[in-house]
């Protein structure tokens, strides 16, 4: 089905690793993009395509994608990473083709 | 430097038609593979994709809103226009336009968004 599923929330202590998942049918065959959205701001591309970091994004952010799950990993989490995170694909296997966003994961830094 | 800016009414009445304009700079919508998309976000809720137009004028629409949406471009004015008919209070939210580069399916630059409220 043409749906991307994310956990609604994730809580991580500073310095720990956050893994945000995005489930979708055969998502491992697609280019997955991740956006960070802080309160009151527009979404910001952080990781795209096959795990490439966007310009200015620290190396603590990385992406992986295999099978039916894509994962955004944030290492050494900082207070400033607290935000909503969304995955996105453009799925040409859906009929009609469409852009899909996951439901978003709210990352809380304890 | 790529920038996008959304403009349009902040308040519309139920059943009215919403017209939003995305004015952009720093790229050409005549470059093959480039596109501009519209995405909205109800208050406190998730992002929802609405429509995407490519440089060759190919268009994609959200299936759930397809009957209400029209996207168009004016390459010379560097604008993309989205119309949404029969507006309803549930359509209240922030509407964003975003740039899609060639040879990829990501949105790498976004406008700051415009808040549209649907109320009588």
Interface residues (C-beta under 8 A of the other chain):
Chain A: X31 X33 X35 X37 X42 X43 X44 X45 X48 X49 X54 X86 X88 X89 X90 X96 X97 X98 X99 X100 X101 X102 X103 X104
Chain B: X37 X39 X46 X47 X48 X49 X52 X60 X61 X62 X63 X96 X104 X105 X106 X107 X108 X110 X111 X112 X113
